[in-house]
């Protein structure tokens, strides 16, 4: 006997995973490979970019972007 069950909508789950992985890596210098490349390029050009300095600027921005994503979802 087959029971017709409606499949749950997984779109919000996939969006949460995608946005969390993408935006979550922006909070720290080593959170995403692009951040490490930017730090290396800045260092080659004589600009010192420390982990704490990056964290002070990027972490609040990451929190704001995640809050916006949460409201969207």
C-alpha positions in Angstrom: 0.0 0.0 0.0 1.5 3.3 -1.1 1.0 6.4 0.9 1.2 9.7 -1.0 3.3 12.0 1.3 4.2 15.5 0.3 8.0 16.0 0.3 9.1 18.9 2.5 10.4 22.1 0.8 14.1 22.0 1.2 14.8 25.3 -0.5 15.2 27.3 2.7 17.6 24.6 4.0 19.8 24.9 0.9 19.7 28.7 1.0 20.7 28.6 4.6 23.6 26.3 3.9 24.8 28.4 0.9 24.5 31.8 2.6 26.0 30.5 5.9 29.0 29.0 4.1 29.5 32.0 1.9 29.0 34.8 4.4 30.4 33.1 7.4 33.9 32.9 5.9 34.0 36.7 5.6 34.3 37.2 9.3 37.9 36.3 9.9 41.1 36.6 7.9 41.5 32.9 7.5 37.8 32.2 7.0 38.0 32.2 3.3 40.9 31.7 0.8 40.2 35.0 -0.9 40.8 36.8 2.4 44.2 35.2 2.7 45.1 36.2 -0.8 44.1 39.8 -0.1 46.2 39.8 3.0 49.2 38.5 1.0 48.7 41.0 -1.7 48.4 43.8 0.8 51.6 42.7 2.5 53.5 42.7 -0.8 52.4 46.3 -1.3 53.6 47.4 2.1 50.2 47.4 3.9 50.2 45.5 7.2 46.9 43.7 7.7 46.8 41.9 11.0 44.2 39.3 12.1 42.8 41.5 14.8 42.5 44.6 12.6 40.7 42.5 10.0 38.4 41.0 12.7 37.4 44.4 14.1 36.2 45.5 10.7 34.9 42.4 9.0 33.2 40.6 11.8 30.5 43.2 12.4 29.9 43.4 8.7 29.5 39.6 8.6 27.0 39.7 11.4 25.0 42.3 9.6 25.0 40.3 6.4 23.9 37.2 8.2 21.1 39.0 10.0 19.9 40.3 6.6 20.0 36.8 5.2 18.1 35.5 8.2 15.4 38.0 7.6 15.3 37.0 4.0 14.9 33.4 4.8 
